[in-house]
Amino acid sequence: MNTLVLVEHDNTSVADATLAAVTAAGKLGEVHALVAGANCGGAAEAAAKIAGVSKVLKADDAAYEHQLAENVAPLAAKLMDGYDAFVAPATTTGKNIAPRVAALLDVMQISDILSVEGDKTFTRPIYAGNAIATVESSDAKLVLTVRGTAFDKAEAEGGSAAIEEVSGTGDAGISSFVGEEMAQSDRPELTSAKVIVSGGRALKDSETFDQVITPLADKLNAGIGASRAAVDAGYVPNDYQVGQTGKIVAPEVYIAIGISGAIQHLAGMKDSKTIIAINKDEDAPIFQVADIGIVGDLYKIVPELTEKL
């Protein structure tokens, strides 16, 4: 089986989420990678070095500069004539492009896969991760998105794939790039951080959130996350959100502070290696998944913990 993996990139480097998608695709057969961008030679060369990738298809065209889904999907669908499966990371970009590819191919997409059980059989979470479904496709071609935390990342170095230029399908003319506001931070990005400190609605406001969470995160060189309630209340920006409708993370250590543990939040972090919960409510659902639970006032416990680190 030949698989085509969508490479998520910034035209010069490859995003970590792609590495897990390559691992998943490798369980199906030979892996080719699609790099669609503008002046994207750097990204194509980086993709060629990924262990397990045997060929890189580079579509270099101004229409793909910002990887608009309306432009990339027709390109991927056209290339699928020579492939059995299209695999994309289950990121914002992957979730935007893959369904369009599935629609153009007239097949059912299988989303957020956790494992590959056979050529056309996969597991995926349902009911916010409280049950795992085994799904078998009867379509001639597969379109899959991959949960990055469920697969080991392929080595970013060590491969020597050939790079082949492919002609694009151009600008579909139905969407245009207007602008973007990129959050800049010296902290590790949430989906790749080894330690994450997250805060919930109990932190009252943005100033309190910063006063309590940031010093602890600084000591641990950790990423900062938040529950949806904290994001909706305006304590922190949207890109901090961990959960079913936010980012799915699986760090070595996840510290949940003032987070009750709603099912939507647990869906985004319960695969973490070690979960530490601090909450004054001993019946909070977060304690059901926590490896270490501390019941008490976070305004006393967290500063003391920060001081002793």
C-alpha positions as CSV (number, residue, x, y, z in Angstrom):
1,M,0.0,0.0,0.0
2,N,1.3,3.4,-0.9
3,T,0.5,6.3,1.4
4,L,0.8,10.1,0.8
5,V,1.4,12.1,4.0
6,L,0.6,15.8,4.2
7,V,3.6,17.7,5.5
8,E,2.7,20.6,7.8
9,H,5.4,23.2,7.4
10,D,6.2,26.9,7.3
11,N,8.0,26.7,3.9
12,T,11.4,26.2,5.6
13,S,10.9,23.6,8.4
14,V,8.6,20.7,9.2
15,A,6.2,20.8,12.1
16,D,6.5,18.0,14.7
17,A,3.0,16.8,14.1
18,T,4.1,15.5,10.7
19,L,6.6,13.1,12.3
20,A,3.8,11.2,14.1
21,A,1.8,11.0,10.9
22,V,4.8,9.5,9.1
23,T,5.0,6.8,11.8
24,A,1.3,6.0,11.4
25,A,1.6,5.9,7.6
26,G,4.6,3.7,7.8
27,K,2.4,1.0,9.3
28,L,0.4,0.9,6.1
29,G,3.2,0.7,3.6
30,E,5.6,2.9,1.6
31,V,5.5,6.6,2.6
32,H,5.7,9.5,0.3
33,A,5.4,13.1,1.6
34,L,3.6,16.0,0.0
35,V,5.1,19.5,0.5
36,A,2.9,22.2,-0.9
37,G,4.1,25.7,-0.5
38,A,5.9,28.7,-2.0
39,N,9.7,28.8,-2.0
40,C,9.4,25.7,0.0
41,G,12.7,24.1,-0.8
42,G,13.8,24.2,2.8
43,A,10.7,22.3,3.9
44,A,11.1,19.7,1.2
45,E,14.7,19.1,2.1
46,A,13.7,18.7,5.8
47,A,10.9,16.3,4.8
48,A,13.4,14.3,2.8
49,K,15.5,13.7,5.9
50,I,12.6,12.2,7.9
51,A,13.3,8.5,8.6
52,G,10.8,6.3,6.8
53,V,10.0,8.7,3.9
54,S,11.0,7.3,0.6
55,K,10.0,10.2,-1.7
56,V,9.0,13.8,-1.3
57,L,6.6,15.5,-3.8
58,K,7.2,19.2,-3.9
59,A,4.5,21.5,-5.3
60,D,6.1,25.0,-5.3
61,D,3.5,27.6,-6.3
62,A,2.4,30.9,-5.0
63,A,-1.1,29.4,-4.5
64,Y,0.2,27.2,-1.7
65,E,2.2,29.9,0.2
66,H,-0.2,29.8,3.1
67,Q,-1.5,26.3,2.5
68,L,-5.1,27.3,2.1
69,A,-7.2,24.2,2.3
70,E,-9.2,25.2,-0.8
71,N,-6.0,25.1,-2.9
72,V,-4.1,22.2,-1.3
73,A,-7.0,19.7,-1.3
74,P,-7.5,19.6,-5.1
75,L,-3.8,19.0,-5.5
76,A,-3.8,16.2,-3.0
77,A,-6.9,14.6,-4.5
78,K,-5.2,14.7,-8.0
79,L,-2.1,13.0,-6.7
80,M,-4.2,10.3,-5.0
81,D,-4.5,8.5,-8.4
82,G,-1.2,6.9,-7.5
83,Y,-1.9,6.2,-3.8
84,D,-4.0,4.1,-1.5
85,A,-4.1,6.3,1.5
86,F,-3.9,10.0,2.3
87,V,-2.6,10.7,5.9
88,A,-2.6,14.1,7.7
89,P,-1.9,15.2,11.2
90,A,-5.0,15.9,13.3
91,T,-4.0,19.5,13.6
92,T,-5.9,22.6,12.6
93,T,-4.3,22.4,9.2
94,G,-4.8,18.7,8.7
95,K,-8.4,18.8,9.9
96,N,-9.1,21.6,7.4
97,I,-7.5,19.8,4.4
98,A,-8.3,16.1,4.9
99,P,-12.1,16.3,4.8
100,R,-11.9,18.2,1.5
101,V,-9.7,15.5,0.1
102,A,-12.2,12.9,1.3
103,A,-15.1,14.7,-0.3
104,L,-13.2,15.1,-3.6
105,L,-12.4,11.4,-3.6
106,D,-16.0,10.6,-2.5
107,V,-14.8,8.5,0.5
108,M,-15.4,8.5,4.2
109,Q,-12.7,10.0,6.3
110,I,-11.5,8.2,9.5
111,S,-10.5,10.9,12.0
112,D,-8.1,11.0,14.8
113,I,-6.8,7.4,14.6
114,L,-5.0,6.0,17.6
115,S,-3.6,2.8,16.1
116,V,-3.4,0.8,12.9
117,E,-4.9,-2.6,13.3
118,G,-4.8,-3.7,9.7
119,D,-4.7,-2.4,6.1
120,K,-8.1,-0.8,6.5
121,T,-8.8,-1.2,10.2
122,F,-8.1,1.5,12.8
123,T,-9.0,2.6,16.3
124,R,-10.2,6.1,17.1
125,P,-11.7,7.8,20.2
126,I,-15.4,8.4,20.6
127,Y,-17.5,10.0,23.4
128,A,-14.7,12.5,24.1
129,G,-12.2,9.6,24.5
130,N,-14.2,7.6,27.0
131,A,-14.6,4.8,24.5
132,I,-12.4,3.5,21.7
133,A,-14.0,2.4,18.5
134,T,-12.5,-0.1,16.0
135,V,-13.3,1.1,12.5
136,E,-12.9,-0.8,9.2
137,S,-13.1,1.1,5.9
138,S,-14.7,-0.4,2.8
139,D,-13.6,2.5,0.6
140,A,-11.1,1.9,-2.2
141,K,-8.9,4.8,-0.9
142,L,-8.3,5.9,2.7
143,V,-8.3,9.4,4.1
144,L,-7.0,9.5,7.7
145,T,-6.1,12.0,10.3
146,V,-3.6,11.0,13.0
147,R,-3.7,11.9,16.7
148,G,-0.1,12.9,17.2
149,T,0.1,11.8,20.9
150,A,-0.8,8.2,20.0
151,F,2.2,7.5,17.8
152,D,5.9,7.8,18.3
153,K,7.5,10.6,16.3
154,A,9.6,9.5,13.3
155,E,13.3,10.6,13.5
156,A,13.7,14.0,11.8
157,E,17.2,13.1,10.6
158,G,18.5,10.0,8.9
159,G,16.4,9.7,5.8
160,S,17.5,10.5,2.3
161,A,14.4,10.6,0.2
162,A,14.3,11.8,-3.4
163,I,12.6,15.1,-4.1
164,E,10.3,15.2,-7.1
165,E,8.7,18.3,-8.5
166,V,4.9,18.0,-9.2
167,S,2.7,20.5,-11.0
168,G,0.0,22.1,-8.9
169,T,-3.6,22.8,-9.6
170,G,-3.2,26.5,-9.0
171,D,-5.4,28.9,-7.1
172,A,-9.0,27.7,-6.8
173,G,-10.1,31.3,-6.5
174,I,-12.6,30.7,-3.7
175,S,-10.5,31.9,-0.7
176,S,-7.7,34.3,-0.1
177,F,-5.2,34.9,2.7
178,V,-5.9,38.1,4.5
179,G,-3.4,38.0,7.5
180,E,-2.4,36.1,10.6
181,E,-1.4,37.0,14.2
182,M,1.2,34.5,15.5
183,A,1.6,34.1,19.2
184,Q,5.3,34.5,20.1
185,S,6.6,32.8,23.1
186,D,10.0,31.5,24.5
187,R,8.1,28.6,26.1
188,P,7.9,25.2,24.6
189,E,4.9,24.8,22.3
190,L,2.1,22.9,24.0
191,T,2.0,19.8,21.7
192,S,5.7,19.3,22.1
193,A,6.3,20.4,25.7
194,K,7.6,17.7,28.2
195,V,6.0,19.5,31.1
196,I,2.8,21.5,31.0
197,V,1.3,23.6,33.8
198,S,-2.4,24.3,33.3
199,G,-4.8,26.6,35.1
200,G,-8.6,26.6,35.3
201,R,-11.5,28.9,36.1
202,A,-10.6,28.9,39.8
203,L,-7.8,31.4,39.1
204,K,-10.3,34.2,38.9
205,D,-8.8,36.5,36.3
206,S,-5.8,37.0,33.9
207,E,-3.7,38.8,36.5
208,T,-4.1,36.0,39.1
209,F,-3.5,33.3,36.4
210,D,-0.2,35.0,35.5
211,Q,0.8,35.4,39.2
212,V,0.1,31.8,40.1
213,I,0.9,29.8,37.0
214,T,3.8,31.6,35.3
215,P,6.4,31.4,38.1
216,L,5.8,27.7,38.5
217,A,6.1,27.2,34.7
218,D,9.3,29.3,34.6
219,K,10.8,27.0,37.3
220,L,9.9,23.9,35.3
221,N,10.6,25.4,31.8
222,A,7.1,24.2,31.1
223,G,4.4,25.1,28.5
224,I,1.3,26.9,29.9
225,G,-2.1,25.5,29.2
226,A,-5.6,26.2,30.3
227,S,-9.1,24.8,30.5
228,R,-11.8,26.0,28.1
229,A,-13.5,27.8,31.0
230,A,-10.3,29.8,31.7
231,V,-10.0,30.6,28.0
232,D,-13.7,31.6,27.6
233,A,-13.4,33.8,30.7
234,G,-10.5,35.7,29.0
235,Y,-7.7,34.7,31.4
236,V,-5.5,33.5,28.5
237,P,-5.5,33.4,24.7
238,N,-7.2,30.6,22.7
239,D,-4.0,28.9,21.8
240,Y,-3.5,27.9,25.5
241,Q,-6.6,25.7,25.5
242,V,-6.2,22.0,26.2
243,G,-9.1,19.7,25.6
244,Q,-11.4,18.2,23.0
245,T,-11.9,21.6,21.3
246,G,-8.3,22.7,22.0
247,K,-5.0,21.0,21.8
248,I,-4.4,17.3,22.5
249,V,-1.3,16.9,24.6
250,A,0.6,14.0,26.2
251,P,3.6,15.5,28.1
252,E,5.8,13.7,30.6
253,V,4.2,15.7,33.4
254,Y,0.9,17.6,33.3
255,I,0.0,19.8,36.3
256,A,-3.7,20.7,36.5
257,I,-4.3,23.7,38.9
258,G,-7.8,24.7,39.8
259,I,-9.2,22.5,37.0
260,S,-12.2,20.4,37.9
261,G,-11.7,17.9,35.1
262,A,-14.7,18.3,32.7
263,I,-14.9,15.4,30.2
264,Q,-13.8,17.7,27.4
265,H,-10.6,18.7,29.2
266,L,-9.7,15.2,30.2
267,A,-10.0,14.2,26.5
268,G,-7.1,16.5,25.7
269,M,-4.6,15.5,28.4
270,K,-5.4,12.1,30.0
271,D,-2.7,10.4,28.0
272,S,0.0,12.4,29.9
273,K,2.6,10.2,31.5
274,T,2.2,11.7,35.0
275,I,-0.8,13.9,36.0
276,I,-0.6,16.1,39.1
277,A,-3.9,17.7,40.2
278,I,-4.3,20.6,42.7
279,N,-7.9,21.3,43.6
280,K,-9.8,22.2,46.8
281,D,-12.7,19.9,45.9
282,E,-11.8,16.4,46.8
283,D,-14.6,15.1,44.5
284,A,-13.4,16.9,41.4
285,P,-13.3,14.5,38.4
286,I,-9.7,15.4,37.7
287,F,-8.6,13.2,40.7
288,Q,-10.0,10.1,38.9
289,V,-7.2,10.4,36.3
290,A,-4.5,12.0,38.4
291,D,-1.4,10.0,39.5
292,I,-0.8,12.6,42.3
293,G,-3.6,14.6,43.8
294,I,-3.4,17.4,46.3
295,V,-6.6,18.7,48.0
296,G,-6.2,22.2,49.2
297,D,-6.1,25.9,48.5
298,L,-4.1,26.5,45.3
299,Y,-3.2,30.0,46.4
300,K,-1.2,28.5,49.3
301,I,0.0,25.2,47.7
302,V,1.3,26.6,44.3
303,P,3.4,29.5,45.7
304,E,4.9,27.1,48.3
305,L,5.7,24.5,45.6
306,T,7.2,27.1,43.3
307,E,9.4,28.4,46.2
308,K,10.7,25.0,47.0
309,L,11.7,24.0,43.4
